[in-house]
Amino acid sequence: MNKIVTVFVLLFVFVGGFFVFYNRSRPSPEQKWETKTDDQSLVTVAVTPIEFGAVAKLWKFNVVLTTHSGSLDQDLVQVAELTDGQGRTYKPIAWEGAPVGGHHREGVLVFNAIAVAPTSVELKIKNIGGGPDRLFKWVKTGQ
């Protein structure tokens, strides 16, 4: 009887240890990226990466533009670019959202995924509302 209890205890410890090790060795879920906001020159621009990183097939950024002065007439595919940590730049391939005009626009700026995911990227949006370039930077942490 003592041998049976010992075997069950050892088996329990072994299985428990396996699950603890397994949970630690699994890759963590994709990092959540924070919203960055810039409110210069009477136009507020907020950008949030929604698909981004090594496992994404396309890199997508939710972009919200708001103004109470003038009209938001910029073609975001033409005025945006993504720069990786090595200084290489990438142009967006699509804008999926509100058309030009009005005081509020929201949509998704789409880029082809960067083959080797960099540790940092910077999204630049030029000439929104006639103001300065808007720069939004994200740095991967927890490597």
GIUR-V107233 format. One record per residue. RES is the residue in three letters. OMEGA is omega in whole degrees, 0 to 359 (999 if undefined). Layout:
res=<RES | RES>
omega=<OMEGA | OMEGA>
//
This chain:
res=<MET | ASN | LYS | ILE | VAL | THR | VAL | PHE | VAL | LEU | LEU | PHE | VAL | PHE | VAL | GLY | GLY | PHE | PHE | VAL | PHE | TYR | ASN | ARG | SER | ARG | PRO | SER | PRO | GLU | GLN | LYS | TRP | GLU | THR | LYS | THR | ASP | ASP | GLN | SER | LEU | VAL | THR | VAL | ALA | VAL | THR | PRO | ILE | GLU | PHE | GLY | ALA | VAL | ALA | LYS | LEU | TRP | LYS | PHE | ASN | VAL | VAL | LEU | THR | THR | HIS | SER | GLY | SER | LEU | ASP | GLN | ASP | LEU | VAL | GLN | VAL | ALA | GLU | LEU | THR | ASP | GLY | GLN | GLY | ARG | THR | TYR | LYS | PRO | ILE | ALA | TRP | GLU | GLY | ALA | PRO | VAL | GLY | GLY | HIS | HIS | ARG | GLU | GLY | VAL | LEU | VAL | PHE | ASN | ALA | ILE | ALA | VAL | ALA | PRO | THR | SER | VAL | GLU | LEU | LYS | ILE | LYS | ASN | ILE | GLY | GLY | GLY | PRO | ASP | ARG | LEU | PHE | LYS | TRP | VAL | LYS | THR | GLY | GLN>
omega=<179 | 180 | 180 | 178 | 180 | 180 | 179 | 178 | 179 | 178 | 179 | 179 | 180 | 180 | 177 | 178 | 178 | 181 | 177 | 179 | 181 | 181 | 179 | 185 | 178 | 177 | 179 | 178 | 181 | 182 | 174 | 184 | 184 | 174 | 176 | 183 | 176 | 183 | 178 | 169 | 174 | 177 | 175 | 178 | 177 | 183 | 177 | 173 | 179 | 170 | 194 | 174 | 190 | 185 | 182 | 178 | 173 | 176 | 185 | 180 | 174 | 182 | 177 | 178 | 180 | 175 | 173 | 183 | 178 | 183 | 181 | 189 | 184 | 172 | 187 | 177 | 181 | 188 | 181 | 172 | 180 | 179 | 179 | 182 | 178 | 179 | 177 | 181 | 182 | 178 | 177 | 179 | 182 | 169 | 179 | 182 | 184 | 178 | 180 | 176 | 176 | 182 | 181 | 176 | 176 | 178 | 183 | 175 | 188 | 176 | 167 | 179 | 175 | 188 | 176 | 185 | 180 | 178 | 175 | 173 | 177 | 176 | 178 | 173 | 187 | 167 | 175 | 180 | 180 | 182 | 181 | 175 | 176 | 182 | 180 | 185 | 176 | 180 | 178 | 179 | 174 | 180 | 999>
//
